[in-house]
């Protein structure tokens, strides 16, 4: 139903009704900004990426063929625009030197997090996510938070299925290590002194 509504507005824009594009902007601005912010870690850059994304979408709207959902097509533009912005504004390396993480360690991190309030956990996970490299953070975000399918992530990133699976696996392991390093000491300190 919504996909048809998107197509109706796309058709209106292509027929010359430029104001119809505001519906698409309003509908998807939060999705685009959220992705841009997760990738850039900077509000101003995310706003710039969002604006650039919608400009690119508007100017290339005639290239949207409807083979995928409009949201997936727009997500792809936002993803690549954010990557371009990151490359342009790269000030320091965002890679982490993380040791190999065992399956047991991943489960122990889950056990640690069970003791934390849900809201607190969300804030902590967001901070930990921001410590991942941009490409891995965006794939984790797309898969778990935006709930994009593997096929949609492939379409957005232009990566192969094998590459996505490898990046997703590595990102989970790195995230588990980051959580363990950043959360466990606080919990031990907080609960160990009682």
JORA-V117441 format. One record per helix or strand. SS is the DSSP state (~ for helix, > for strand). FROM is the first residue (numbers start at 1). TO is the last residue. Records with the same first field share a line. If there is no record, write none. Layout:
SS = FROM-TO  FROM-TO
This chain:
~ = 2-14  18-40  43-59  61-63  70-88  103-114  118-129  134-145  150-157  161-192
